[in-house]
């Protein structure tokens, strides 16, 4: 499977940059990150809170069929510019990872294509490298493929 989502991580740095071009207009790509009903579909998680505004917050949770929580994450939204930018923190519940700072930038390429750039900053290079040891690259590629498939039907 071709990895359309690219991850650039230089050795010894605290950050990484994720990029992907989508066959979606920028408005639809932005909706995929800001409308709970759409976000739940492509991420396969429940949106408990999503306050799309400066000083807002978010919380997602994934559970199994018996209601056991498998994954939880939350954060604060620091900047929200429709169809342009979201700056937020990201923290996993009950995980050994520190909070990260994420800058999501949405760019119109053509009327029907767009680009997402996510610049993520970690507290230390070691924490970033721990995250990269997980099936991170495969997971984000699968999620973005699902996003494009589901949101592409809204065109």
Secondary structure, DSSP 4 states (H G I P E B T S, - for coil): ----SEEE--TT-SEEEEEEEESS-HHHHHHHHH-HHHHHHHHTSEEEEE--STTEEEEEEEE-TTS-EEEEEEEEEEEEETTTEEEEEEEETTSSPPPEEEEEEEEE-SSS-EEEEEEEE-SSHHHHHHHHHSTHHHHHHHHHHHHHHHHHTT-
